[in-house]
Amino acid sequence: MDSRWVGPDGYEVVPAYRRDRQVLRVRRNGQVVADCLSVEEVARYVDLADLCEVIPLPVRAGDARTAAK
């Protein structure tokens, strides 16, 4: 359950649990706006077409690169 979607104006949508029920938690600038039971409910707060899924890239040991040394 590491999925996360971000949108404009500081919106973020993450899966969460509320009272043993899975919800889509909508946050704006880190503050919880709503716990939605459906995607249709999420669309009330943020345009779904504007959301981008955040995909964490794997990290390899010893692969730390910097722009300047």
Beta strands, then each sheet from edge to edge (+ up, - down):
strand 1: 5-6
strand 2: 11-18
strand 3: 21-28
strand 4: 31-36
strand 5: 52-53
sheet 1: 4+ 3- 2+ 1- 5+
end
